[in-house]
Amino acid sequence: MVRRGKRVAKAARSQQMYGVTGRSAAQRVTLALLNECSLAVAWWLLTGGVVEAGGWMGRSWAAGNPVRSLAIGAALTIYFLRVLATVFVFLRRGVSWAEVFTIAPWVLVLNVVLAAAGGTNAAAPGATAMAGAALFVAGSWVNSFAEYQRHAWKRREENRGKLYTEGLFRLTRHPNYLGDLTLFTGLSLMTGRWFTGAIPVVMLCGFVFANVPALDGHLAEHYGEAFREYARRTRKLIPFVY
């Protein structure tokens, strides 16, 4: 009975997050506006705001290398635009208020931590930052291209209501999560601050212990044996590994 109760509770949570129907226009617009505000905070920090923010906390922070700050700001802006495309173009399901007020605070934390860390690093970007930029580009491409492939496939009338398992989804059940993990690893390297490495670690734990199980549960309930067969032959997150 206890195990069955846990399964029911998990199914209810996945339904609340992933089973929303309707246009949910208010939720989408609210999420976009909140993310835009957090991006504005990041740009403020990167363009000298770290000095003032440090003073509020009794710290003597100095503005960092302008090239590094500009690169981080550009990357965060690209991420923001990608999220807009996902929310308003690629995402076919509805968006719940719970999802809005889970994602928006997390994005704010990411923006503030990355902007403050990179915005106070006076060292000129080197090989590590270049590698980080490459990972950011690669992760952004994986996420966006996977979403585009699925979106284009789902738009065809004969594919409506079917499970998409082609393209990058042949390699992993969740290429969008893999893309985010890769791009935020890159952003952490771009800051040149070791402690920002906690961001992809926390993100990986969230995917492994929360997002992937919840989404897989929803997909199994929605697509049944088609998803279970797909899951048997496809790794959850990292191709050939996990």
DRENMITI-789995 format. One record per residue (C-alpha): x, y, z. Coordinates in steps of 0.2 Angstrom, whole numbers, plus 5000, padded with zeros to 4 digits. Layout:
<sites>
XYZ/...
</sites>
This chain:
<sites>
500050005000/501450125004/502350094988/500750114978/500450274988/502150334982/501850294964/500150384965/500950544973/502350534960/501150524945/500150674953/501750774953/502250734935/500450764930/500550934938/502150984930/502050894913/500250854910/499551034909/498351064894/497851234887/498751384880/499351444898/499751614890/499851704907/501051584913/502151594898/502151784898/502551784917/503951664915/504651764901/504551934910/505351864926/506751784916/507051954907/507152044924/508451914930/509451944914/509352134917/510052104935/511452004927/511952134915/511952264929/513152164939/514252134923/514352314919/514952374936/513552334947/514652214956/515552364964/513952424972/513252254976/514852214985/514752374995/512952325001/513752165009/515352255016/516452185002/517652274992/517252204975/518052274959/517352264941/518152114932/518952094915/517752184902/517952044889/517551914901/516052004907/515452044889/515551864884/514651804900/513251934897/513051884878/512951694883/511651734896/510651834883/510751684871/510151574884/508651694888/508251694869/508251514868/507151494883/505951614875/505951504859/505651354869/504151424879/503251514865/503651404850/504251224854/503351184870/501651104865/501051064882/500351194894/501451274908/500851274926/501051414939/502151294949/503351274935/503451464932/503851494951/505151344951/506051394935/506051584937/506951584954/508151454948/508651554933/508851714944/510051614955/511051554940/511151734932/511651814948/512951684953/513751674936/513751864933/514451904950/515751774949/516351824931/516052004934/517352014948/518651914939/519952034933/521051904924/520951904905/520051754898/521251614893/521151434887/519851384900/518651514896/518851474877/518451294881/516951354891/516351454877/516451304866/515451194878/514151334879/513951334860/513851144859/512651134873/511551274866/511551184849/511051014857/509651084866/508951194853/509151074838/508350934848/506851034852/506751094833/506850914827/505450864838/504351014834/504550994816/504150804817/502650834828/501850964816/501550834803/499750774805/500250584804/501350604819/500150694831/499950594847/501450484844/503150474854/504650554845/506150444846/507150514831/508650634828/509550674844/508250584854/509050424847/510550454858/509750504874/507950524881/508250694887/509450794875/508750954881/509350914899/511050854892/511151024882/510851124898/512051024908/513351054895/513051234892/513051284910/514651184913/515351294899/514651454907/515451404924/517151384915/516951554907/516851634924/518551574929/517951544947/518051364953/516551374965/515351404950/515651214946/514351184959/513051244947/513151094934/513350974949/511751034957/510951034940/511450854937/510750794953/509150884950/508950804933/509450624939/508350624955/506950744950/506650794932/507050634923/506050524934/504550634934/504550664915/504850474912/503450434923/502350554913/502950484897/502650304902/500850344907/500550444892/501350334878/501250164887/502250024879/502950134865/503950234879/504450074888/505150004873/506050164869/506750174887/507449994886/508550044871/508950224875/510050304889/509150424901/510350574900/512150544894/512350444878/513150264881/513350304900/511750344909/
</sites>
